Amino acid sequence: MASAVRAEADHRVVGNLPLELTSFVGRRRELADARRLFESSRLLTLTGVGGVGKTRLAIRLAGALQRVFSDGTWLVELGELSDPDLLADYVAVTLGVRPVSSSDPLRALIDFCADRSLLLVFDNCEHLVDSVARLAGAILRRCAGVKILATSRESLGVGGEVVMRVPSLTTPELRGPRAFDGLARYESVCCSQKELRLWCRVSC
């Protein structure tokens, strides 16, 4: 019984990734490419226009890697943070770092991460690019067990960064008698041709 409890504890998922409430449509190729790139880099930035699906892809990739990082996979949502001077504090709070009086928040954060195995997901960095770049660089230089996955409309410009652009999903045009042929190649289509034909007969 004790060994079973220990085994279960060893497989606990640590972190704050949100549960996905809807199905993950498409992006099989991008997910595989991102995972391959992340294997050889400690900083991967997913770039692309707003609304293209960078956050969803990052969360799915982070979820697939959760058990690799024994101290957790942590999503840091930066969209609502407007003051770059609060970035280190904001990340520290997300990770549960206890505040240290009269201490540099960046030093406290690095001390916390130094001996840990962590995946940090910095989401929506575009309005804080310079500050995120400095923070990411400092963490990666001093915390060997930490990897960073970022989403932004532009790259961070940090040494060793790998950048992957996330394209828009391609969608078919359903016109003509053979409109449903070849739909399997479109990742934005998540149902069968038979289901589509039935839907079209009912709705069109």
TORKOL-4160 file (C-alpha; in steps of 0.2 Angstrom, whole numbers, padded with zeros to 4 digits, m for minus):
204
<pt num="1" X="0000" Y="0000" Z="0000"/>
<pt num="2" X="0014" Y="0012" Z="0005"/>
<pt num="3" X="0023" Y="0009" Z="m0012"/>
<pt num="4" X="0007" Y="0012" Z="m0021"/>
<pt num="5" X="0004" Y="0029" Z="m0012"/>
<pt num="6" X="0022" Y="0034" Z="m0016"/>
<pt num="7" X="0020" Y="0029" Z="m0035"/>
<pt num="8" X="0004" Y="0039" Z="m0036"/>
<pt num="9" X="0012" Y="0054" Z="m0028"/>
<pt num="10" X="0026" Y="0053" Z="m0040"/>
<pt num="11" X="0014" Y="0055" Z="m0054"/>
<pt num="12" X="0005" Y="0070" Z="m0047"/>
<pt num="13" X="0003" Y="0084" Z="m0059"/>
<pt num="14" X="0010" Y="0100" Z="m0052"/>
<pt num="15" X="0006" Y="0118" Z="m0059"/>
<pt num="16" X="m0009" Y="0128" Z="m0064"/>
<pt num="17" X="m0013" Y="0124" Z="m0082"/>
<pt num="18" X="m0031" Y="0126" Z="m0085"/>
<pt num="19" X="m0042" Y="0112" Z="m0090"/>
<pt num="20" X="m0047" Y="0112" Z="m0108"/>
<pt num="21" X="m0066" Y="0114" Z="m0110"/>
<pt num="22" X="m0067" Y="0112" Z="m0128"/>
<pt num="23" X="m0059" Y="0100" Z="m0141"/>
<pt num="24" X="m0042" Y="0105" Z="m0148"/>
<pt num="25" X="m0046" Y="0107" Z="m0167"/>
<pt num="26" X="m0031" Y="0105" Z="m0179"/>
<pt num="27" X="m0014" Y="0110" Z="m0175"/>
<pt num="28" X="m0007" Y="0092" Z="m0175"/>
<pt num="29" X="0008" Y="0097" Z="m0186"/>
<pt num="30" X="0011" Y="0113" Z="m0177"/>
<pt num="31" X="0010" Y="0104" Z="m0160"/>
<pt num="32" X="0023" Y="0091" Z="m0166"/>
<pt num="33" X="0034" Y="0104" Z="m0173"/>
<pt num="34" X="0034" Y="0114" Z="m0157"/>
<pt num="35" X="0038" Y="0099" Z="m0147"/>
<pt num="36" X="0052" Y="0095" Z="m0158"/>
<pt num="37" X="0060" Y="0112" Z="m0157"/>
<pt num="38" X="0057" Y="0113" Z="m0138"/>
<pt num="39" X="0068" Y="0097" Z="m0136"/>
<pt num="40" X="0083" Y="0106" Z="m0142"/>
<pt num="41" X="0080" Y="0123" Z="m0134"/>
<pt num="42" X="0076" Y="0130" Z="m0117"/>
<pt num="43" X="0066" Y="0145" Z="m0124"/>
<pt num="44" X="0053" Y="0143" Z="m0137"/>
<pt num="45" X="0042" Y="0158" Z="m0143"/>
<pt num="46" X="0026" Y="0155" Z="m0152"/>
<pt num="47" X="0023" Y="0171" Z="m0163"/>
<pt num="48" X="0008" Y="0176" Z="m0174"/>
<pt num="49" X="m0006" Y="0188" Z="m0176"/>
<pt num="50" X="m0018" Y="0191" Z="m0162"/>
<pt num="51" X="m0032" Y="0177" Z="m0161"/>
<pt num="52" X="m0022" Y="0164" Z="m0171"/>
<pt num="53" X="m0022" Y="0152" Z="m0157"/>
<pt num="54" X="m0004" Y="0154" Z="m0149"/>
<pt num="55" X="m0011" Y="0152" Z="m0131"/>
<pt num="56" X="m0021" Y="0137" Z="m0135"/>
<pt num="57" X="m0006" Y="0129" Z="m0144"/>
<pt num="58" X="0006" Y="0133" Z="m0129"/>
<pt num="59" X="m0006" Y="0126" Z="m0116"/>
<pt num="60" X="m0008" Y="0110" Z="m0126"/>
<pt num="61" X="0011" Y="0108" Z="m0128"/>
<pt num="62" X="0014" Y="0112" Z="m0110"/>
<pt num="63" X="0001" Y="0100" Z="m0105"/>
<pt num="64" X="0009" Y="0086" Z="m0115"/>
<pt num="65" X="0025" Y="0090" Z="m0106"/>
<pt num="66" X="0018" Y="0091" Z="m0088"/>
<pt num="67" X="0026" Y="0075" Z="m0081"/>
<pt num="68" X="0043" Y="0080" Z="m0088"/>
<pt num="69" X="0045" Y="0094" Z="m0075"/>
<pt num="70" X="0044" Y="0088" Z="m0057"/>
<pt num="71" X="0041" Y="0105" Z="m0049"/>
<pt num="72" X="0027" Y="0110" Z="m0061"/>
<pt num="73" X="0021" Y="0118" Z="m0077"/>
<pt num="74" X="0015" Y="0136" Z="m0073"/>
<pt num="75" X="0005" Y="0147" Z="m0084"/>
<pt num="76" X="0009" Y="0166" Z="m0081"/>
<pt num="77" X="m0004" Y="0176" Z="m0090"/>
<pt num="78" X="0003" Y="0193" Z="m0094"/>
<pt num="79" X="m0012" Y="0201" Z="m0104"/>
<pt num="80" X="m0018" Y="0211" Z="m0089"/>
<pt num="81" X="m0001" Y="0216" Z="m0082"/>
<pt num="82" X="0003" Y="0234" Z="m0088"/>
<pt num="83" X="0018" Y="0239" Z="m0077"/>
<pt num="84" X="0034" Y="0231" Z="m0082"/>
<pt num="85" X="0042" Y="0234" Z="m0066"/>
<pt num="86" X="0030" Y="0222" Z="m0057"/>
<pt num="87" X="0034" Y="0208" Z="m0069"/>
<pt num="88" X="0046" Y="0198" Z="m0057"/>
<pt num="89" X="0033" Y="0200" Z="m0043"/>
<pt num="90" X="0019" Y="0194" Z="m0054"/>
<pt num="91" X="0028" Y="0179" Z="m0059"/>
<pt num="92" X="0034" Y="0175" Z="m0041"/>
<pt num="93" X="0016" Y="0176" Z="m0035"/>
<pt num="94" X="0010" Y="0164" Z="m0048"/>
<pt num="95" X="0023" Y="0152" Z="m0043"/>
<pt num="96" X="0019" Y="0154" Z="m0025"/>
<pt num="97" X="0036" Y="0162" Z="m0020"/>
<pt num="98" X="0035" Y="0168" Z="m0002"/>
<pt num="99" X="0039" Y="0187" Z="m0002"/>
<pt num="100" X="0056" Y="0191" Z="0007"/>
<pt num="101" X="0056" Y="0208" Z="0015"/>
<pt num="102" X="0069" Y="0221" Z="0008"/>
<pt num="103" X="0074" Y="0208" Z="m0005"/>
<pt num="104" X="0075" Y="0210" Z="m0024"/>
<pt num="105" X="0060" Y="0201" Z="m0031"/>
<pt num="106" X="0070" Y="0195" Z="m0046"/>
<pt num="107" X="0084" Y="0187" Z="m0034"/>
<pt num="108" X="0070" Y="0179" Z="m0024"/>
<pt num="109" X="0062" Y="0172" Z="m0040"/>
<pt num="110" X="0079" Y="0165" Z="m0046"/>
<pt num="111" X="0083" Y="0158" Z="m0029"/>
<pt num="112" X="0067" Y="0149" Z="m0029"/>
<pt num="113" X="0069" Y="0142" Z="m0047"/>
<pt num="114" X="0088" Y="0138" Z="m0046"/>
<pt num="115" X="0086" Y="0120" Z="m0040"/>
<pt num="116" X="0069" Y="0116" Z="m0047"/>
<pt num="117" X="0063" Y="0108" Z="m0063"/>
<pt num="118" X="0050" Y="0120" Z="m0070"/>
<pt num="119" X="0041" Y="0124" Z="m0086"/>
<pt num="120" X="0036" Y="0142" Z="m0087"/>
<pt num="121" X="0023" Y="0148" Z="m0100"/>
<pt num="122" X="0023" Y="0167" Z="m0102"/>
<pt num="123" X="0007" Y="0171" Z="m0112"/>
<pt num="124" X="0004" Y="0187" Z="m0121"/>
<pt num="125" X="0021" Y="0195" Z="m0120"/>
<pt num="126" X="0020" Y="0208" Z="m0134"/>
<pt num="127" X="0017" Y="0223" Z="m0123"/>
<pt num="128" X="0031" Y="0218" Z="m0111"/>
<pt num="129" X="0044" Y="0211" Z="m0123"/>
<pt num="130" X="0059" Y="0220" Z="m0116"/>
<pt num="131" X="0055" Y="0216" Z="m0098"/>
<pt num="132" X="0050" Y="0198" Z="m0102"/>
<pt num="133" X="0066" Y="0196" Z="m0112"/>
<pt num="134" X="0077" Y="0202" Z="m0097"/>
<pt num="135" X="0068" Y="0191" Z="m0085"/>
<pt num="136" X="0069" Y="0176" Z="m0096"/>
<pt num="137" X="0087" Y="0178" Z="m0099"/>
<pt num="138" X="0091" Y="0180" Z="m0081"/>
<pt num="139" X="0081" Y="0164" Z="m0076"/>
<pt num="140" X="0089" Y="0154" Z="m0090"/>
<pt num="141" X="0106" Y="0159" Z="m0086"/>
<pt num="142" X="0105" Y="0154" Z="m0068"/>
<pt num="143" X="0092" Y="0141" Z="m0067"/>
<pt num="144" X="0097" Y="0125" Z="m0077"/>
<pt num="145" X="0081" Y="0115" Z="m0074"/>
<pt num="146" X="0070" Y="0129" Z="m0081"/>
<pt num="147" X="0062" Y="0130" Z="m0098"/>
<pt num="148" X="0052" Y="0144" Z="m0105"/>
<pt num="149" X="0038" Y="0144" Z="m0117"/>
<pt num="150" X="0032" Y="0161" Z="m0123"/>
<pt num="151" X="0018" Y="0168" Z="m0134"/>
<pt num="152" X="0020" Y="0185" Z="m0142"/>
<pt num="153" X="0016" Y="0194" Z="m0158"/>
<pt num="154" X="0035" Y="0196" Z="m0159"/>
<pt num="155" X="0050" Y="0187" Z="m0153"/>
<pt num="156" X="0059" Y="0191" Z="m0137"/>
<pt num="157" X="0076" Y="0193" Z="m0144"/>
<pt num="158" X="0085" Y="0183" Z="m0131"/>
<pt num="159" X="0100" Y="0173" Z="m0135"/>
<pt num="160" X="0096" Y="0154" Z="m0138"/>
<pt num="161" X="0078" Y="0158" Z="m0142"/>
<pt num="162" X="0069" Y="0148" Z="m0155"/>
<pt num="163" X="0055" Y="0156" Z="m0164"/>
<pt num="164" X="0040" Y="0147" Z="m0172"/>
<pt num="165" X="0027" Y="0157" Z="m0181"/>
<pt num="166" X="0009" Y="0150" Z="m0179"/>
<pt num="167" X="m0001" Y="0151" Z="m0195"/>
<pt num="168" X="m0019" Y="0153" Z="m0197"/>
<pt num="169" X="m0029" Y="0137" Z="m0199"/>
<pt num="170" X="m0034" Y="0134" Z="m0217"/>
<pt num="171" X="m0052" Y="0132" Z="m0221"/>
<pt num="172" X="m0060" Y="0125" Z="m0237"/>
<pt num="173" X="m0073" Y="0134" Z="m0248"/>
<pt num="174" X="m0088" Y="0123" Z="m0250"/>
<pt num="175" X="m0093" Y="0127" Z="m0267"/>
<pt num="176" X="m0098" Y="0116" Z="m0282"/>
<pt num="177" X="m0103" Y="0097" Z="m0283"/>
<pt num="178" X="m0086" Y="0091" Z="m0277"/>
<pt num="179" X="m0084" Y="0103" Z="m0263"/>
<pt num="180" X="m0083" Y="0090" Z="m0250"/>
<pt num="181" X="m0068" Y="0081" Z="m0258"/>
<pt num="182" X="m0052" Y="0082" Z="m0250"/>
<pt num="183" X="m0058" Y="0090" Z="m0234"/>
<pt num="184" X="m0047" Y="0078" Z="m0224"/>
<pt num="185" X="m0032" Y="0089" Z="m0227"/>
<pt num="186" X="m0040" Y="0104" Z="m0218"/>
<pt num="187" X="m0036" Y="0103" Z="m0200"/>
<pt num="188" X="m0050" Y="0116" Z="m0196"/>
<pt num="189" X="m0062" Y="0102" Z="m0201"/>
<pt num="190" X="m0065" Y="0091" Z="m0187"/>
<pt num="191" X="m0079" Y="0080" Z="m0193"/>
<pt num="192" X="m0081" Y="0067" Z="m0207"/>
<pt num="193" X="m0087" Y="0071" Z="m0225"/>
<pt num="194" X="m0102" Y="0061" Z="m0222"/>
<pt num="195" X="m0107" Y="0072" Z="m0207"/>
<pt num="196" X="m0103" Y="0088" Z="m0217"/>
<pt num="197" X="m0115" Y="0082" Z="m0231"/>
<pt num="198" X="m0128" Y="0078" Z="m0218"/>
<pt num="199" X="m0126" Y="0095" Z="m0210"/>
<pt num="200" X="m0127" Y="0104" Z="m0227"/>
<pt num="201" X="m0143" Y="0095" Z="m0232"/>
<pt num="202" X="m0151" Y="0100" Z="m0216"/>
<pt num="203" X="m0145" Y="0118" Z="m0215"/>
<pt num="204" X="m0143" Y="0124" Z="m0233"/>
